């Protein structure tokens, strides 16, 4: 297989980079945001007083 010229390598890199970025952008914007619930979740914390 003959070697590719450097310009062809850069064009190949740019083509893969643009498809990768477009795929990620499309996946980011197609996700619907979660609806916010008004109920707050209380986290129970138990304090332990150590008596030395």
Secondary structure as UniProt FT lines:
FT   HELIX           6..30
//
